Amino acid sequence: MSFYNYRRPETIAEKKAKAQKGLQKLVKENPEAEPVIIEGRTLARTWWGKAWNTNLESYADYSNRIGRGKSYVKSNTVLDLKITKGRVDALVQGSRSKPYKVEISIDTLSDDKWAQITSLCNHQIDSLEQLVEGKFPKALEVLFQDRKYGLFPSPKEIHFDCSCPDWASMCKHVAAVLYGVGARLDQNPMLFFELRHLDGRELVKKSMEAKLESMLKNAGKKSEREIQVEELEGLFGLDVGNLTRSTTK
């Protein structure tokens, strides 16, 4: 390579300055842009964000490529990132003035796998708040992250495309967006279920239904049972009447 063709890599400060300029321009054109802003050196701070990143970094397919996005996402180059059902759409500021367009799709979790997970979650999750905060038994952490049966996607379930000229199977812009997803889950963990075409509330509902049914079966006196039904009527939209009838048959 000729010395005159050598191009010095941009520093983080230079990347941030270019990203800030690109964001200002983007916001004028699209006020609804949702940039990923990383404060400090930590990419993720909550259980969901950390678990997402750990899952990505645990696969050999990604281990040599995912790290390329760290400096990019830390430089706030992900100018816009939106998560919808099974999809991530983002704009990333690269070396050119126009941001690159990144599209990522996640395969839908199979019905059988989801049914198995909700079944195993019975009696394990007490509230939606507990689920959002990632405060549940260690056994469930393993369940969510298990490579074969867990909720987190494997590389074969993640498909991506970037408008940049890099022919690498995973360019730094895609890698930055994948880390950006982890940062977004820090802000709103329920987006994870949106990304996987799932209803996180169903995990809570299934667990509470099982607990309620167990309580009704074990109720010793009719009056005590009626009090329980009145207190729990309408909880997470449960049909307490049907559960009551099923336990008395």
Backbone as JSON, one array per atom type, in Angstrom:
{
  "sequence": "MSFYNYRRPETIAEKKAKAQKGLQKLVKENPEAEPVIIEGRTLARTWWGKAWNTNLESYADYSNRIGRGKSYVKSNTVLDLKITKGRVDALVQGSRSKPYKVEISIDTLSDDKWAQITSLCNHQIDSLEQLVEGKFPKALEVLFQDRKYGLFPSPKEIHFDCSCPDWASMCKHVAAVLYGVGARLDQNPMLFFELRHLDGRELVKKSMEAKLESMLKNAGKKSEREIQVEELEGLFGLDVGNLTRSTTK",
  "N": [[0.85, -1.2, 0.0], [0.59, 2.17, -0.85], [2.19, 4.94, 0.74], [0.98, 7.35, 0.42], [-1.64, 6.69, 0.06], [-2.5, 6.0, 2.47], [-4.82, 6.15, 5.12], [-5.53, 7.79, 7.97], [-6.99, 6.42, 10.87], [-10.09, 7.56, 12.27], [-10.33, 9.39, 15.3], [-12.04, 8.85, 18.45], [-13.08, 11.24, 19.35], [-13.22, 12.7, 16.98], [-15.06, 11.14, 15.58], [-17.31, 11.48, 17.2], [-17.75, 14.22, 16.9], [-18.37, 14.39, 14.17], [-20.63, 12.77, 14.17], [-22.34, 14.24, 15.8], [-22.76, 16.49, 14.25], [-23.99, 15.28, 12.06], [-26.3, 14.35, 13.31], [-27.62, 16.7, 14.05], [-28.29, 17.69, 11.55], [-29.94, 15.64, 10.66], [-32.07, 15.72, 12.49], [-33.31, 18.09, 11.81], [-34.44, 17.38, 9.41], [-35.89, 15.17, 10.12], [-37.64, 15.24, 12.81], [-38.45, 13.25, 14.53], [-36.43, 11.49, 14.97], [-34.54, 9.03, 16.73], [-31.87, 8.92, 18.45], [-29.09, 6.88, 19.59], [-27.64, 7.36, 22.54], [-24.73, 7.04, 24.25], [-23.56, 7.25, 27.43], [-20.61, 7.76, 29.09], [-18.43, 4.89, 29.58], [-19.77, 2.52, 29.7], [-21.72, 0.21, 28.0], [-24.19, -0.99, 28.45], [-26.48, -1.04, 31.19], [-28.58, -2.23, 32.62], [-30.21, -5.4, 33.48], [-31.43, -6.47, 31.15], [-30.24, -5.09, 28.97], [-27.54, -5.79, 29.32], [-27.73, -8.58, 29.17], [-28.57, -8.93, 26.53], [-26.31, -7.99, 25.07], [-24.36, -9.77, 26.05], [-25.31, -12.17, 25.07], [-25.0, -11.81, 22.28], [-22.2, -11.61, 22.12], [-21.41, -14.11, 22.86], [-21.38, -15.96, 20.87], [-19.44, -17.73, 18.51], [-19.6, -17.06, 15.84], [-19.96, -14.36, 15.87], [-18.0, -13.32, 17.5], [-15.53, -12.32, 16.52], [-16.3, -10.12, 15.13], [-18.36, -8.53, 16.16], [-17.26, -6.75, 17.99], [-16.33, -4.66, 16.5], [-18.19, -2.72, 16.4], [-18.25, -1.39, 18.83], [-16.68, 1.0, 19.38], [-17.91, 2.63, 17.58], [-20.65, 2.81, 18.4], [-20.24, 3.9, 20.9], [-19.35, 6.36, 20.18], [-21.59, 7.66, 19.57], [-22.7, 7.38, 17.03], [-24.92, 6.14, 16.04], [-27.52, 7.42, 14.77], [-30.25, 7.2, 14.59], [-32.59, 4.9, 15.77], [-34.96, 2.48, 15.61], [-37.27, 0.2, 16.95], [-39.42, -2.29, 15.95], [-42.0, -4.78, 15.47], [-40.2, -7.63, 15.26], [-38.12, -6.33, 13.95], [-35.45, -4.0, 13.26], [-34.66, -0.74, 12.48], [-32.26, 1.53, 11.41], [-30.08, 4.44, 11.34], [-26.78, 5.15, 10.66], [-23.96, 7.12, 11.28], [-21.3, 7.28, 9.17], [-18.12, 7.3, 7.49], [-18.78, 8.85, 5.35], [-20.74, 11.75, 4.39], [-23.49, 11.34, 4.29], [-25.65, 9.41, 6.28], [-25.46, 5.85, 6.86], [-27.8, 3.32, 6.01], [-29.22, 0.91, 8.03], [-30.64, -2.27, 8.27], [-32.24, -4.65, 10.2], [-33.53, -7.84, 10.81], [-35.39, -10.07, 12.88], [-35.98, -13.45, 13.41], [-39.2, -14.89, 14.0], [-40.19, -16.2, 17.12], [-40.9, -19.61, 17.6], [-44.18, -21.05, 18.05], [-44.29, -23.35, 19.64], [-41.94, -23.18, 21.12], [-42.36, -20.81, 22.53], [-44.6, -21.54, 24.04], [-43.46, -23.48, 25.64], [-41.68, -21.95, 27.12], [-43.38, -20.13, 28.5], [-44.73, -21.96, 30.04], [-42.71, -22.97, 31.72], [-42.22, -20.69, 33.11], [-44.23, -20.44, 34.92], [-45.35, -19.67, 38.17], [-43.03, -18.33, 38.67], [-42.71, -15.63, 38.04], [-43.8, -12.7, 39.45], [-44.83, -10.14, 38.89], [-45.34, -7.56, 36.4], [-43.56, -5.53, 36.72], [-41.44, -6.8, 37.99], [-40.55, -8.4, 35.9], [-39.76, -6.47, 34.0], [-37.68, -5.19, 35.36], [-35.88, -7.2, 35.49], [-35.66, -8.81, 37.68], [-35.74, -11.71, 38.67], [-35.8, -15.25, 39.47], [-32.62, -16.99, 39.29], [-32.79, -19.24, 37.75], [-34.55, -18.58, 35.73], [-33.12, -16.7, 34.33], [-31.24, -18.28, 33.06], [-32.98, -19.73, 31.5], [-33.99, -17.75, 29.72], [-31.66, -17.14, 28.35], [-30.61, -19.49, 27.36], [-29.12, -21.28, 24.74], [-30.46, -23.09, 23.08], [-33.14, -23.25, 23.93], [-33.84, -20.73, 24.81], [-34.99, -17.22, 24.94], [-33.47, -15.27, 23.7], [-32.12, -14.3, 20.54], [-30.31, -16.36, 18.19], [-27.35, -16.22, 16.04], [-28.18, -17.29, 13.54], [-30.8, -16.57, 13.47], [-30.82, -13.91, 13.14], [-30.87, -11.39, 10.79], [-29.33, -9.15, 8.53], [-28.66, -5.97, 6.89], [-26.72, -3.45, 5.28], [-26.23, -0.2, 3.96], [-23.69, 0.6, 3.39], [-20.42, 0.46, 1.7], [-18.91, -1.67, 2.58], [-17.99, -5.01, 2.34], [-17.97, -6.93, 4.23], [-19.3, -9.64, 6.22], [-20.47, -8.83, 8.56], [-20.61, -5.58, 9.05], [-19.1, -2.68, 10.68], [-21.07, -0.86, 11.16], [-23.5, -2.26, 11.32], [-22.83, -3.8, 13.53], [-22.62, -1.79, 15.45], [-25.28, -0.99, 15.6], [-26.47, -3.3, 16.63], [-25.38, -3.32, 19.21], [-26.51, -0.98, 19.93], [-29.15, -1.71, 20.22], [-29.07, -3.07, 22.63], [-28.58, -0.91, 24.35], [-30.95, 0.45, 23.99], [-32.75, -1.32, 25.12], [-32.11, -0.98, 27.74], [-33.47, 1.33, 28.33], [-36.12, 0.69, 27.76], [-37.19, -2.26, 28.45], [-39.35, -3.8, 27.53], [-39.36, -3.61, 24.82], [-37.87, -5.66, 23.9], [-39.56, -7.87, 23.77], [-41.27, -6.97, 21.84], [-39.54, -6.97, 19.69], [-39.18, -9.66, 19.33], [-41.65, -10.54, 18.54], [-43.46, -11.05, 20.62], [-45.55, -11.17, 23.61], [-44.83, -9.75, 26.47], [-46.34, -9.46, 28.75], [-47.84, -11.71, 28.82], [-46.27, -13.66, 29.97], [-46.31, -12.93, 32.64], [-49.06, -13.08, 33.11], [-49.63, -15.82, 32.65], [-48.16, -16.99, 34.7], [-49.42, -15.88, 36.95], [-52.0, -16.88, 36.61], [-51.62, -19.61, 37.04], [-50.83, -19.56, 39.72], [-53.13, -18.5, 40.89], [-55.05, -20.47, 40.3], [-54.02, -22.56, 41.79], [-54.33, -21.5, 44.35], [-57.12, -21.38, 44.56], [-57.83, -24.07, 44.4], [-56.77, -24.98, 46.77], [-58.19, -23.68, 48.68], [-59.71, -23.67, 51.79], [-62.17, -22.99, 52.93], [-65.41, -21.9, 51.9], [-66.09, -19.18, 52.2], [-63.61, -17.93, 52.53], [-62.56, -18.47, 50.08], [-64.24, -17.01, 48.38], [-63.58, -14.43, 49.1], [-60.97, -14.29, 48.14], [-61.42, -14.48, 45.4], [-62.83, -12.11, 44.89], [-60.89, -10.22, 45.48], [-58.99, -10.73, 43.56], [-60.22, -10.51, 41.14], [-60.22, -9.54, 37.81], [-57.5, -9.16, 37.67], [-54.79, -8.58, 35.71], [-56.46, -9.06, 33.6], [-57.52, -11.59, 33.96], [-59.71, -14.41, 33.74], [-61.37, -15.07, 36.25], [-63.71, -16.34, 37.0], [-64.0, -18.54, 35.22], [-61.77, -20.02, 35.94], [-62.46, -20.64, 38.54], [-64.74, -22.25, 38.18], [-63.58, -24.38, 36.83], [-62.02, -25.57, 38.76], [-63.82, -26.67, 40.48], [-65.08, -28.72, 39.34]],
  "CA": [[0.0, 0.0, 0.0], [1.35, 3.4, -0.93], [2.11, 5.82, 1.9], [0.07, 8.44, 0.09], [-3.0, 6.19, 0.11], [-2.82, 5.67, 3.86], [-5.83, 7.0, 5.72], [-5.48, 7.67, 9.43], [-8.31, 6.14, 11.47], [-10.65, 8.66, 13.03], [-10.36, 9.24, 16.75], [-13.39, 8.87, 19.0], [-13.51, 12.64, 19.39], [-13.58, 13.08, 15.61], [-16.3, 10.43, 15.26], [-18.39, 12.13, 17.93], [-18.02, 15.52, 16.29], [-19.07, 14.15, 12.91], [-21.95, 12.24, 14.5], [-23.16, 15.34, 16.31], [-23.12, 17.31, 13.09], [-24.96, 14.51, 11.28], [-27.55, 14.29, 14.05], [-28.26, 18.01, 13.94], [-28.85, 17.77, 10.2], [-31.02, 14.66, 10.58], [-33.2, 16.18, 13.3], [-34.0, 19.12, 11.05], [-35.21, 16.71, 8.37], [-36.77, 14.2, 10.78], [-37.68, 15.55, 14.25], [-38.77, 12.05, 15.3], [-35.24, 10.63, 15.04], [-34.26, 8.54, 18.08], [-30.46, 8.52, 18.49], [-28.59, 6.1, 20.72], [-26.62, 8.16, 23.22], [-24.01, 6.29, 25.27], [-22.88, 8.13, 28.38], [-19.54, 7.03, 29.75], [-17.86, 3.74, 28.87], [-20.64, 1.36, 29.83], [-22.68, 0.08, 26.9], [-25.5, -1.36, 29.01], [-26.47, -0.97, 32.65], [-29.63, -3.05, 33.21], [-30.09, -6.83, 33.17], [-31.84, -6.76, 29.78], [-29.21, -4.61, 28.05], [-26.33, -6.62, 29.5], [-28.01, -9.93, 28.68], [-28.59, -8.85, 25.06], [-24.92, -7.9, 24.6], [-23.67, -11.01, 26.4], [-25.76, -13.2, 24.12], [-24.34, -11.56, 20.99], [-20.76, -11.85, 22.24], [-21.15, -15.5, 23.24], [-21.32, -16.81, 19.68], [-18.19, -17.67, 17.74], [-19.9, -16.4, 14.57], [-19.93, -12.91, 16.07], [-16.93, -12.91, 18.42], [-14.46, -11.57, 15.85], [-16.85, -9.02, 14.33], [-19.25, -7.66, 16.92], [-16.46, -5.72, 18.67], [-16.07, -3.53, 15.6], [-19.2, -1.68, 16.59], [-18.18, -0.76, 20.14], [-16.21, 2.39, 19.31], [-18.9, 3.38, 16.81], [-21.82, 3.13, 19.21], [-19.78, 4.78, 21.98], [-19.18, 7.69, 19.59], [-22.95, 8.15, 19.3], [-22.89, 7.45, 15.58], [-26.24, 5.61, 15.69], [-28.33, 8.65, 14.8], [-31.67, 6.87, 14.72], [-32.79, 3.46, 15.93], [-36.35, 2.19, 15.96], [-37.58, -1.22, 17.08], [-40.8, -2.68, 15.73], [-42.14, -6.22, 15.55], [-39.23, -8.42, 14.52], [-37.32, -5.5, 13.04], [-34.72, -2.82, 13.73], [-34.26, 0.16, 11.4], [-31.35, 2.52, 12.0], [-29.19, 5.25, 10.52], [-25.48, 5.24, 11.33], [-23.03, 8.05, 10.66], [-20.02, 6.67, 8.84], [-17.1, 8.21, 6.98], [-19.4, 9.75, 4.38], [-21.63, 12.74, 5.0], [-24.83, 10.77, 4.4], [-25.67, 8.23, 7.16], [-25.76, 4.57, 6.25], [-29.06, 2.73, 6.44], [-29.06, -0.47, 8.51], [-31.89, -2.99, 8.49], [-32.04, -5.92, 10.89], [-34.77, -8.56, 11.09], [-35.23, -11.18, 13.81], [-36.98, -14.48, 13.17], [-40.25, -15.04, 15.0], [-40.06, -17.36, 17.99], [-41.94, -20.59, 17.28], [-45.26, -21.19, 19.04], [-43.93, -24.42, 20.57], [-40.89, -22.67, 22.01], [-42.99, -19.82, 23.41], [-45.45, -22.28, 24.97], [-42.58, -24.13, 26.61], [-41.12, -20.92, 28.0], [-44.43, -19.64, 29.39], [-45.02, -23.04, 30.98], [-41.63, -23.03, 32.68], [-42.24, -19.46, 33.9], [-45.31, -20.49, 35.9], [-44.97, -19.52, 39.58], [-41.69, -17.75, 38.75], [-42.77, -14.18, 37.86], [-44.9, -12.18, 40.27], [-45.4, -8.9, 38.4], [-44.73, -7.0, 35.2], [-42.42, -4.74, 37.19], [-40.35, -7.74, 38.23], [-40.05, -8.81, 34.59], [-39.08, -5.32, 33.39], [-36.45, -4.9, 36.08], [-34.97, -8.34, 35.41], [-35.5, -9.34, 39.03], [-36.41, -12.99, 38.79], [-34.86, -16.31, 39.86], [-31.52, -17.29, 38.39], [-33.22, -20.3, 36.82], [-35.19, -17.95, 34.58], [-32.06, -16.06, 33.54], [-30.7, -19.34, 32.21], [-34.03, -20.05, 30.52], [-34.02, -16.72, 28.7], [-30.41, -17.07, 27.59], [-30.21, -20.79, 26.85], [-28.97, -21.19, 23.28], [-31.41, -23.95, 22.37], [-34.52, -23.04, 24.32], [-34.05, -19.39, 25.34], [-35.67, -16.17, 24.18], [-32.55, -14.43, 22.94], [-31.89, -14.88, 19.2], [-28.99, -16.84, 17.77], [-26.95, -15.57, 14.78], [-28.96, -17.75, 12.37], [-32.11, -15.94, 13.53], [-30.63, -12.47, 12.94], [-30.53, -11.09, 9.39], [-29.06, -7.71, 8.47], [-28.17, -5.37, 5.65], [-26.25, -2.08, 5.47], [-26.03, 0.48, 2.67], [-22.28, 0.97, 3.23], [-19.73, -0.34, 0.68], [-18.14, -2.74, 3.21], [-18.52, -6.31, 1.94], [-17.86, -7.87, 5.36], [-20.6, -10.22, 6.56], [-21.03, -7.92, 9.55], [-19.82, -4.35, 9.07], [-19.11, -2.0, 11.98], [-22.32, -0.12, 11.32], [-24.45, -3.25, 11.81], [-22.4, -4.14, 14.9], [-22.98, -0.66, 16.3], [-26.73, -1.02, 15.8], [-26.76, -4.41, 17.53], [-25.09, -2.82, 20.56], [-27.51, 0.06, 20.19], [-30.36, -2.38, 20.69], [-28.86, -3.3, 24.06], [-28.77, 0.38, 25.02], [-32.38, 0.77, 23.93], [-33.42, -2.19, 26.09], [-31.88, -0.34, 29.04], [-34.51, 2.34, 28.49], [-37.45, 0.07, 27.7], [-37.01, -3.7, 28.26], [-40.47, -4.43, 26.83], [-39.06, -3.61, 23.39], [-37.32, -6.98, 23.57], [-40.68, -8.73, 23.39], [-41.72, -6.42, 20.55], [-38.56, -7.41, 18.69], [-39.34, -11.1, 19.13], [-43.06, -10.83, 18.23], [-44.03, -11.68, 21.81], [-46.24, -10.32, 24.58], [-44.2, -9.98, 27.77], [-47.38, -9.53, 29.78], [-48.37, -13.07, 28.86], [-45.48, -14.41, 30.93], [-46.83, -12.6, 33.96], [-50.43, -13.58, 33.18], [-49.6, -17.27, 32.77], [-47.67, -17.31, 36.03], [-50.44, -15.52, 37.93], [-53.12, -17.8, 36.45], [-51.26, -20.86, 37.7], [-50.87, -19.33, 41.16], [-54.52, -18.32, 41.28], [-55.71, -21.76, 40.24], [-53.54, -23.32, 42.93], [-54.95, -20.93, 45.54], [-58.53, -21.76, 44.57], [-57.92, -25.5, 44.69], [-56.38, -25.22, 48.15], [-59.01, -22.9, 49.61], [-60.36, -24.58, 52.71], [-63.54, -22.6, 53.23], [-66.06, -21.19, 50.81], [-66.03, -17.74, 52.43], [-62.25, -17.5, 52.24], [-62.38, -18.56, 48.63], [-64.96, -15.9, 47.77], [-62.79, -13.22, 49.33], [-59.83, -14.33, 47.21], [-61.91, -14.2, 44.05], [-63.15, -10.69, 44.81], [-59.66, -9.43, 45.49], [-58.18, -11.0, 42.38], [-61.03, -10.33, 39.93], [-59.72, -8.54, 36.87], [-56.05, -9.05, 37.7], [-54.17, -8.83, 34.41], [-57.47, -9.53, 32.66], [-57.79, -13.01, 34.15], [-61.11, -14.82, 33.86], [-61.39, -15.8, 37.51], [-64.88, -17.19, 37.03], [-63.72, -19.78, 34.52], [-60.83, -20.79, 36.74], [-63.19, -21.14, 39.7], [-65.58, -23.35, 37.76], [-62.76, -25.53, 36.44], [-61.48, -26.24, 39.95], [-64.9, -27.28, 41.27], [-65.62, -29.86, 38.59]],
  "C": [[0.88, 1.25, 0.0], [1.13, 4.26, 0.3], [1.07, 6.91, 1.66], [-1.39, 8.02, 0.1], [-3.45, 5.86, 1.53], [-3.82, 6.68, 4.43], [-5.85, 6.78, 7.22], [-6.87, 7.42, 9.99], [-8.8, 7.34, 12.27], [-10.58, 8.37, 14.52], [-11.81, 9.27, 17.21], [-13.95, 10.29, 19.02], [-13.97, 13.11, 18.0], [-14.89, 12.4, 15.17], [-17.49, 11.1, 15.93], [-18.77, 13.46, 17.3], [-18.79, 15.37, 14.98], [-20.49, 13.64, 13.16], [-22.88, 13.33, 14.99], [-23.64, 16.24, 15.18], [-24.18, 16.59, 12.24], [-26.31, 14.44, 11.97], [-28.32, 15.6, 13.95], [-28.94, 18.16, 12.59], [-30.06, 16.84, 10.08], [-32.27, 15.13, 11.32], [-34.0, 17.26, 12.58], [-34.92, 18.49, 10.0], [-36.25, 15.75, 8.98], [-36.75, 14.42, 12.29], [-37.95, 14.33, 15.13], [-37.59, 11.07, 15.39], [-34.94, 10.27, 16.5], [-32.82, 8.03, 18.14], [-30.14, 7.65, 19.71], [-27.43, 6.88, 21.33], [-26.01, 7.32, 24.35], [-23.25, 7.26, 26.16], [-21.85, 7.32, 29.15], [-19.07, 5.85, 28.92], [-18.75, 2.52, 28.87], [-21.7, 1.32, 28.74], [-24.08, -0.22, 27.39], [-25.4, -1.42, 30.53], [-27.51, -1.87, 33.32], [-29.43, -4.52, 32.83], [-30.39, -7.1, 31.71], [-30.78, -6.31, 28.78], [-27.96, -5.45, 28.12], [-26.54, -8.02, 28.91], [-28.03, -9.97, 27.15], [-27.16, -8.84, 24.52], [-24.15, -9.19, 24.88], [-24.04, -12.13, 25.43], [-25.06, -13.03, 22.77], [-22.87, -11.97, 21.03], [-20.4, -13.3, 22.53], [-21.0, -16.43, 22.04], [-20.03, -16.61, 18.9], [-18.4, -16.94, 16.42], [-19.74, -14.88, 14.68], [-18.68, -12.43, 16.81], [-15.85, -12.06, 17.77], [-14.97, -10.34, 15.09], [-17.69, -8.03, 15.13], [-18.51, -6.5, 17.59], [-16.19, -4.51, 17.81], [-17.05, -2.39, 15.84], [-19.1, -0.93, 17.9], [-17.78, 0.71, 20.07], [-17.22, 3.25, 18.55], [-20.11, 3.76, 17.65], [-21.44, 4.05, 20.36], [-19.59, 6.22, 21.48], [-20.52, 8.31, 19.21], [-23.24, 8.31, 17.81], [-24.23, 6.85, 15.13], [-27.23, 6.75, 15.86], [-29.81, 8.39, 14.97], [-31.8, 5.37, 14.83], [-34.22, 3.22, 16.41], [-36.58, 0.69, 15.93], [-39.08, -1.43, 16.89], [-40.86, -4.2, 15.76], [-41.15, -6.95, 14.64], [-38.27, -7.63, 13.67], [-36.65, -4.33, 13.76], [-34.31, -2.01, 12.5], [-33.42, 1.27, 12.01], [-30.59, 3.28, 10.93], [-27.9, 5.44, 11.31], [-24.56, 6.18, 10.57], [-21.69, 7.37, 10.42], [-19.03, 7.71, 8.35], [-17.67, 9.21, 5.97], [-20.37, 10.69, 5.07], [-23.04, 12.2, 5.2], [-24.79, 9.51, 5.26], [-26.01, 6.96, 6.38], [-27.05, 4.01, 6.84], [-28.83, 1.26, 6.8], [-30.43, -1.07, 8.78], [-31.58, -4.34, 9.1], [-33.41, -6.56, 11.13], [-34.45, -9.75, 11.98], [-36.34, -12.19, 13.55], [-37.97, -14.54, 14.32], [-40.01, -16.31, 15.82], [-41.21, -18.33, 17.68], [-42.96, -20.69, 18.41], [-44.91, -22.25, 20.08], [-42.91, -23.95, 21.58], [-41.47, -21.67, 23.01], [-43.87, -20.51, 24.45], [-44.61, -22.95, 26.05], [-42.04, -23.12, 27.62], [-42.16, -20.41, 28.98], [-44.8, -20.7, 30.42], [-43.97, -23.1, 32.08], [-41.6, -21.79, 33.58], [-43.34, -19.46, 34.96], [-44.76, -20.49, 37.32], [-43.63, -18.8, 39.75], [-41.7, -16.22, 38.68], [-44.0, -13.64, 38.57], [-45.55, -10.93, 39.71], [-44.69, -8.45, 37.14], [-43.5, -6.18, 35.58], [-41.2, -5.63, 37.42], [-39.72, -8.18, 36.91], [-39.23, -7.7, 33.96], [-37.73, -5.06, 34.04], [-35.46, -6.06, 36.06], [-34.7, -8.96, 36.76], [-36.31, -10.62, 39.17], [-35.36, -14.06, 39.11], [-33.79, -16.58, 38.81], [-31.9, -18.35, 37.36], [-33.84, -19.7, 35.57], [-34.16, -17.23, 33.72], [-31.47, -17.07, 32.57], [-31.71, -19.69, 31.12], [-34.05, -19.04, 29.39], [-32.81, -16.78, 27.78], [-29.93, -18.4, 27.04], [-30.19, -20.77, 25.32], [-30.02, -21.99, 22.52], [-32.84, -23.59, 22.67], [-34.84, -21.61, 24.75], [-34.73, -18.42, 24.4], [-34.73, -15.37, 23.3], [-32.18, -15.08, 21.62], [-30.46, -15.33, 18.97], [-28.63, -16.16, 16.46], [-27.77, -16.01, 13.57], [-30.36, -17.15, 12.35], [-32.04, -14.44, 13.3], [-30.16, -12.22, 11.5], [-30.37, -9.58, 9.24], [-28.52, -7.27, 7.12], [-27.78, -3.93, 5.93], [-25.95, -1.48, 4.1], [-24.57, 0.88, 2.45], [-21.59, 0.07, 2.21], [-18.91, -1.49, 1.26], [-18.78, -4.09, 2.88], [-18.43, -7.34, 3.07], [-19.25, -8.39, 5.73], [-21.28, -9.45, 7.69], [-20.15, -6.68, 9.61], [-19.93, -3.68, 10.44], [-20.4, -1.24, 12.22], [-23.43, -1.04, 11.85], [-24.13, -3.6, 13.26], [-22.78, -3.04, 15.87], [-24.47, -0.66, 16.61], [-27.12, -2.15, 16.75], [-26.47, -4.03, 18.98], [-26.09, -1.72, 20.93], [-28.82, -0.51, 20.69], [-30.25, -2.64, 22.19], [-29.07, -2.03, 24.86], [-30.24, 0.77, 25.06], [-33.17, -0.08, 24.93], [-33.2, -1.7, 27.51], [-33.02, 0.63, 29.35], [-35.9, 1.72, 28.56], [-37.31, -1.43, 27.41], [-38.14, -4.37, 27.5], [-40.28, -4.43, 25.32], [-38.46, -4.94, 22.95], [-38.43, -7.9, 23.08], [-41.3, -8.26, 22.07], [-40.83, -6.95, 19.43], [-38.74, -8.89, 18.36], [-40.79, -11.51, 18.86], [-43.77, -11.49, 19.41], [-44.75, -10.66, 22.68], [-45.67, -10.64, 25.96], [-45.22, -10.12, 28.88], [-47.95, -10.94, 29.9], [-47.58, -13.94, 29.84], [-46.0, -14.19, 32.34], [-48.22, -13.21, 34.13], [-50.46, -15.09, 33.39], [-49.16, -17.68, 34.18], [-48.73, -17.04, 37.09], [-51.66, -16.44, 37.82], [-52.85, -19.11, 37.18], [-51.32, -20.71, 39.22], [-52.3, -19.21, 41.66], [-55.26, -19.65, 41.32], [-55.3, -22.63, 41.43], [-54.18, -22.83, 44.22], [-56.4, -21.37, 45.67], [-58.71, -23.24, 44.91], [-57.67, -25.78, 46.16], [-57.21, -24.44, 49.16], [-59.83, -23.84, 50.49], [-61.81, -24.27, 52.97], [-64.1, -21.77, 52.08], [-65.92, -19.68, 50.97], [-64.64, -17.2, 52.12], [-62.01, -17.48, 50.73], [-63.06, -17.39, 47.93], [-64.2, -14.6, 47.94], [-61.62, -13.16, 48.36], [-60.27, -13.97, 45.79], [-62.2, -12.72, 43.88], [-61.89, -9.84, 44.73], [-58.89, -9.57, 44.19], [-58.93, -10.81, 41.07], [-60.44, -9.23, 39.04], [-58.21, -8.41, 36.84], [-55.45, -9.48, 36.36], [-55.16, -9.4, 33.4], [-57.81, -11.0, 32.8], [-59.29, -13.27, 34.24], [-61.22, -15.7, 35.09], [-62.56, -16.74, 37.59], [-64.66, -18.54, 36.38], [-62.79, -20.66, 35.32], [-61.53, -21.41, 37.94], [-64.03, -22.36, 39.33], [-64.79, -24.6, 37.43], [-62.24, -26.29, 37.64], [-62.53, -26.94, 40.77], [-65.52, -28.47, 40.56], [-65.06, -31.19, 39.12]]
}
